[in-house]
Amino acid sequence: MHIKIKNIPRFAAILIFLIFLTISIVIIYKSPVTEQSIGLRKSANPESVISPVEYASEESGEGYENYFKRVSSEPITRLEDYIFRWQNLFDIFTSNPQNIWLRYTMTYPNLEKLSSQVKKTQPEFHKGTSDEIIKEFGDIIKGDAKYYKLDWRLILAMIKQESAFTSDAVSRAGAYGFMQIMPKTGETLEQALNLEDHTSPINNLTAGIYYYALLVARYDAAGPDNKYKLALAAYNAGSGHVEDAMAIEYLLEKNYLEWDNVAEGLTMLGPDYDSLHTKIWNSSPPNGNFINWKEPVYYVNNIIFYWSEYKKIYKP
């Protein structure tokens, strides 16, 4: 085996690193680390719904802040930190000197440009066939929206998101038409509005706008900045899931009428938060676990974005 002289420093660095790693692991495993040695004890109430590990500060009077400072500065903790960051150390030891050119090519203007590209998460806007839909169905959209005191351009954004302006669109779940109304909901709306059906384009618009107006009224207390968003989420995922999320935010002492908070609550309706659900309802959420929380969140964000763009194109 022939090793070039210029490679010896790199091999030596790797060897030193491996020796350091081995010694460190031996020290850690031989150290008698127990719950008592780091100041922890099990929860006094193992049956509690949320039972995080409690810190033994009551007896010592040390306090949480001092405890964290002490533990973070202990040699064993610092050593573990280095060990768990071994990949970074290894990269430093074995780094390729040829990569030094990145230091000079990654300039501040380049970083600014990269940052702006990363922040640009909203897709480009295409208005689609909105002009044609307005020409054919504008009277019903504008008339019903005005009657319910809604911005007709918001309804236009909903149609774009729901069906891409396709009057006979059918989803995998069976939702139909411009406003993607589910069959059972459609039957209820037919009775409420005395409609022969909810599938013809005009009736579908009439029923969908009426249903959304009901939801906006349901969340009127949230104010103009939030009621439209909450109603959109309810239109997509059902008011039950939205109000389960609101209950979570209420327990967390957050503003449960703020859409951003409710969106956060939707993420906690899945089975991973069973302990939280038990604390609130003593069971699963009243409207069941909700895993697909991303759909209503994206749905609301998209429609609000489309609405803002349509307001630039069309007058009120």
N, C-alpha and C positions, 0 to 999 in steps of 0.2 A: 504494500500500500504506500503510495507516494503522495504526500501532502505538500502542497506548495507553501513556501515560506510565508507568502502574503496572506494566506488563509489561517495561519496559526493564531493570531489574536482573536479571530472570530470563534474558533474552536475552544480557545481558552475561556472566552466569555461564556459560552454555552455550558462548558463544564462547571465553571464557578456557579452559574445560576442553578444547575441541577443539584449541586452539593448543597447550596443554600436552601433549595426547596425541600430536599430530603431531611435536613436537620430541622427545619421549621415544622414539618409535619410531625416528626417524632416528638418535638417539644409540646405541640398542641395536644397530641393524643395521650401524652403522659401527664398532662396537667389535669388535676382533679376538678374539672369544671362541672359544677352542679347548680341546681336552681338556687341553693342557699349561697353558693360562693359568688354569684353575680347579683344577689339581692332580690331574687324573684321567688314568688310562691304561687301555688295554684289558686284558682278562684275559690273564694269561700262559698260560692253558690254555684256548683257545677251544673245545676239544673236551669240556670238562668238562660234567657233567650240569647242575649248577646253577652258572652263571657270572655272578654279579653283578659289576658294575663295581667294580674294586678302586681304592682310594685310594692315591696315591703318598706314603704316610707312611713306608714302609720306608727310602727314601733320605734324606728330609728329617728324619726323626725327629720330625716334628710331632705325630703321634698323631691318632687319629680325632676325639676330642673337641675339640682345638684347631683342627683343620681345619674342622669344622662351624661353630665359633664365628667363625672368620676369614671363611669364605665368606659366612655369613649377614649379616655386617656390611659387606661390600664394597658400594660405591655402586651398581655395576651390578646386584647382587642385590636391593638395596632398591628400586631403580628398577623392576626387573621385577615385584617384588611389588606395587607401586602400580599398574603397568599392568594386571596380570592381575586386579586388583580394581577395574577401571574401572567395572564395573556398580554397585558400591556407591557410588563417588564420584558417578556420574551421578545415582543416586537421590537423593543428598544435595543436589546442585545443583538438581535439578528437583522436589524434593519439594513436595507440596501443603500449604500451611499449614493447610488445613482438617482435615488428619488429626491435628492436635495434640490433638483431643479424646480420642484413644486413650490418651494419657498419663494421663488422669483416670479413664477407665472401666475400664482394666485394673488392678484393684486386687489386693492380695496374696491376699485370700480367693478372688477369681475365678481367679487363677493356681493356687492350691491345688486348686480344684475341677477345673480343666482338667487338671492333672497327674494327679489321681486317675483321671480318665476315660481318659487316655492309657495309664496303667499297667494298666487293667482290660482285658487282652487275652483272658482266658479266658472262653469263652462261658458263658451261664447253663446250669445243669444241669437236665435233665429225665430222670427215671428211666425213662421209657418204659413198656413192658409187662413190666417186671421181675417184678412181683408174679405175673402170670399164668405166666410162664416158671418161676418158683420153685415155684409150685403144681403144675405139670405135670411139670417135669424137675428139681426141686430135689434129689431123692434121688440121682440120677446125678451131678449137678454137685457136690454136697456130699460124696458118698461118694468119688468119684474124686479130688477135690481133697484130701480128708483122707488118702487112701492115698498120694498123692505129696507130702504135707506142703506143700500150697499153700493159700492163703487162697481160699476159694470165691468171695468177693466180687471178687477179682481176675479169676477166670474169668468172672464175670458182666459185669465191665467189658469184657473181651475180646469177649464175645458182642455186647454193645451196639455196640462199635466196628466189629466185623467185619460183622455182619448186621442190626443194629438189631432183634434178637430175631426174625428171620424165618427159619424152618426151611428154606425152599426158595430162599433168596437165591442168585443166581448173578451172579458178577462178569463183566466183559468179558473177563478172562483165563481164565475157566472155573472159578474157585474156587467151591465149593458149600457150602451149609448154614450152620448156626449159626456154625461155626468157620472157614468159608471155606477149605476144604482143596482144594488143587490136585489134579487127577486123578492125576498120577504119584506125588505124595506120598501120596495116598489109597490107591493100589495097594500101596505099600510098607507102610503102616500096617495095611492089611487082612491082609497076610501076617504081620506081627509080632504082631498081636492076635487072629489067627484069626477075623476078621470076614467076614461074607458080603458086606458092602458098607460104604461110608463115607458114604453119602448119606442114609440114614434118620436122623431126628433124634437118636435115642439113640446110634447108632453114630458119628454125626458128632461128637457131644460126647465120646464115649469116645476116639475117635481124636485129636481136637484137643487134649484135656486131656493125653493121654499124650505127644503130640508136644511140647507146650509144656514139660511136665515134663522131657523129655529135654534140651531146650535150657537150662532152668534148671540142670540138673545139669552141663551142658557148661561153664557160666560160674560154677560154684560158687565158684571161687577169688576172684571179684570181690567177694564178701561180700554181705550182705543188701540193702544200699542200691543195689547196681548189678546184681546177677545177674538180677533180674527185668526190669530195663530192657534189658539186653543181650539177654536171651532174647526179649523182645518185638520188638526190632528185627530179630533173626534170624528170628523167626516171620513177620514182614512182608516183609523184604527178602532173606532167606537168610543163613545163617551165614557163607557165603563173603565177602559184601560187608562184614559186620560185622568179620570177622577181617582183611580187607584194611585196613580203617580202623584196627584195632588195631595193625597193623604200621606204619602211618604214624606213629601216636602214639608207638610205641616208638622209631622213628628220631628223632623230635623230642624224645626224652628226657622224655616226659610219661607220666603214669600211664595205661597202655593198658587198664586194667581199670576206669577211671572213665568212666561213661556220658557225661558232658558232654564229655570229651575225645574219645571215640569218635564222638560226634555231629559234632564238629568234623572228625574224620578222614573221615567220610562225605562231607563237602563237598569233599574233595580227591581224590575217586576219579574225577572227570570228566576229559575230554580236555585241559582247560586246565592240568592238572598233569602232563603227559607227562614233563617233565624230572625231577620228583620220583619218578614211577613207575620211570623208568629207573635212577635212583640206588638204589632199593630192590630192584627185581626184574629190572633190565636189560631190561625190556619193559613191557607194559601190566600192570595188576593181574591176578593169577592168575585172578580171577573176572570179569574184564572191566571196562571203564569203567562207572561208575555215575553217571548224570546226575540221576535222580529221587531225590536224597538227602532232599528235604523230606518225602517221604511217610513213611518210617520215623521221622523225627524227630517229626513231628506225631502219628503213630500212637502212639508211646511216650508223648508228653506227654498226649494225650487219655485214654489208658487209665489212666495214673497218676492223672489228675484224676478220672475216673469212679470209680476204686477208692476214692479218698479220700472221695468223696461217698457211695458205697454203704456204706462203713464207718460213716457217721453214721446210716444208715437201718436197716441190718440187723445183728444181733448175730453174732458169729463162729460 
